[in-house]
Structure formats: structure tokens, C-alpha cells
Amino acid sequence: MNADPVVMEHMQGLMSREAVDAFVDRIERHWEEHGWGLWAVEVPGVAPFVGYVGLWPADYVADGMVEVGWRLAAAHWGHGYATEAAHEALRFGFEEVGLEEIVSFTLVENVASRRVMEKAGMEFAREIDRDGRRHVLYTVGR
């Protein structure tokens, strides 16, 4: 399967089947251990799986920090799914998990994800280096 370079411009690339299976195992273990994590996103009547959205540890920024993140198939971008699910993940993180702060990050040039963060009520905090690339960090508190 070939990846469209436009679709993959802000992503780390396609994952092998083994890497996907290992990631799903990590997600399931995290839910079992912590009671929160990433959700599979489905669009009833459209697709049974379009990607994931949810909460995930952001220890690369600071110990104990939690991020809201998403990765949706390109065919499902621009429909508001990421924003709607990010709102619910933030609500869940504050009301159900009891978090005080949630962050999100993306590459500086990823305007679409920055827009999702802003629509979800997050505010730009600072730029950070991650994996040798410049990212923006957004945050929102309870």
C-alpha cells in the first residue's frame, strides 16, 4: 500500500501490522491499568473505524502530563469528527478521570490539528522540540 505524501505529511508514516498490534495491546493495557486511554472512532452509517481519539500519557513533556490526541483516516478529515471527539475526551479527562490539565501537540506547520485544538478550547502554550522537529504545545485546565 502506498502512502499519499500529502496525507502523510504530518504523520510518522505507516505502521506495520506487528506495530499496530503492539500499539493496540498497549492501549488495552493502559485502559486496564488506568481507566482511560485512546478510543476507536466510528461513524455510524459511514464507517466502522475511522481512527482514534483520546487521552494518552505525555511524559515526554513532563512526568504525569496527559495529552489529548487523534489520528483519523484522511477520507474523514474536515467533518468535525476530531473536534467533537476531542471535546468529549477533554470532558472525560476532567470530569471522569479528575485531571487538572490536558495538553496537545503537533508539528508547527500542522494548521488543521492546531485548529482542532483551538476549537476544543485549548490555548497555545509554547513550542517544544520532539524527535528533532519543532512542535507547538497547547494546554487547557479544568
C-alpha positions in Angstrom: 0.0 0.0 0.0 1.5 3.4 -1.0 1.0 6.4 1.3 -0.1 9.6 -0.2 2.7 12.1 0.6 0.1 14.9 1.3 -1.8 12.6 3.7 1.4 11.5 5.4 3.0 15.0 5.6 2.4 15.4 9.4 2.5 11.7 10.4 5.3 9.4 11.3 4.4 7.1 8.4 2.5 3.8 8.0 2.9 1.2 10.8 3.5 -2.4 10.1 0.8 -4.9 11.1 3.0 -6.0 14.0 3.5 -2.4 15.2 -0.3 -1.8 15.0 -1.0 -5.0 17.0 1.6 -3.9 19.7 0.1 -0.4 19.9 -3.5 -1.9 20.3 -2.1 -4.1 23.1 -0.5 -1.0 24.8 -3.9 0.8 24.5 -5.8 -2.1 26.1 -3.2 -2.5 28.9 -3.4 1.3 29.6 -7.2 1.1 29.9 -7.0 -1.9 32.2 -4.3 -0.2 34.5 -5.6 3.5 34.4 -9.2 3.5 33.3 -8.6 5.9 30.4 -6.8 5.9 27.1 -7.5 6.1 23.4 -10.9 5.4 21.8 -11.6 3.8 18.4 -13.7 6.3 16.4 -16.6 5.0 14.3 -19.1 7.0 12.2 -22.4 5.1 12.2 -23.7 4.6 8.7 -20.4 5.7 7.3 -17.5 3.6 8.6 -16.9 1.2 11.5 -13.5 2.6 12.2 -12.0 5.9 11.0 -9.2 6.3 13.5 -8.6 7.0 17.2 -9.0 9.9 19.6 -8.4 10.1 23.3 -6.1 10.6 26.2 -2.5 9.4 26.4 0.5 9.9 28.7 2.7 12.9 27.6 5.7 12.1 29.8 8.0 13.4 27.0 6.8 16.9 28.1 6.6 16.4 31.9 6.0 13.4 34.2 2.4 12.8 34.8 1.2 15.0 31.9 -1.7 13.8 29.7 -2.4 14.7 26.1 -5.5 14.6 24.0 -4.7 13.3 20.6 -6.2 12.0 17.4 -5.3 10.3 14.2 -8.1 9.9 11.6 -8.0 8.4 8.1 -7.7 11.3 5.6 -11.0 10.4 4.0 -12.7 11.5 7.2 -10.8 14.8 7.8 -12.8 18.1 7.7 -16.1 16.6 9.0 -15.6 17.8 12.6 -15.0 14.3 14.0 -11.7 15.1 15.6 -13.1 18.2 17.2 -16.2 16.5 18.5 -14.2 13.6 19.9 -11.6 15.9 21.4 -14.3 17.8 23.3 -15.6 14.5 24.7 -12.1 13.3 25.6 -11.4 16.6 27.4 -14.7 16.3 29.3 -14.0 12.7 30.2 -10.5 13.6 31.3 -11.6 16.4 33.6 -15.0 15.0 34.9 -14.4 11.2 34.9 -10.6 10.9 35.4 -10.1 14.1 37.5 -7.2 15.6 35.6 -6.3 19.2 36.3 -4.6 19.9 32.9 -4.6 18.3 29.5 -2.2 19.2 26.7 -1.9 18.5 23.0 0.9 18.9 20.5 1.5 18.9 16.8 4.1 20.0 14.3 4.3 23.8 13.9 3.1 23.6 10.3 0.1 21.3 11.0 -2.6 24.0 10.8 -5.5 21.6 10.8 -4.6 20.0 14.1 -3.9 23.4 15.6 -7.4 24.4 14.6 -8.9 21.3 16.3 -7.0 22.2 19.5 -8.3 25.8 19.4 -11.9 24.7 18.6 -11.7 22.3 21.6 -10.9 25.3 23.8 -7.1 24.8 24.1 -4.6 27.6 24.1 -1.1 27.8 22.7 1.4 27.4 25.5 4.9 27.2 23.8 7.0 25.5 21.2 8.8 22.3 22.0 11.4 20.0 20.3 10.3 16.4 19.9 12.1 13.8 17.7 14.2 16.6 16.3 11.3 18.6 15.0 9.5 21.8 16.2 6.1 21.3 17.7 3.5 23.5 19.3 2.1 22.6 22.7 -1.5 23.6 23.6 -3.0 23.3 27.0 -6.3 23.6 28.8 -7.1 23.3 32.5 -10.1 22.1 34.4 
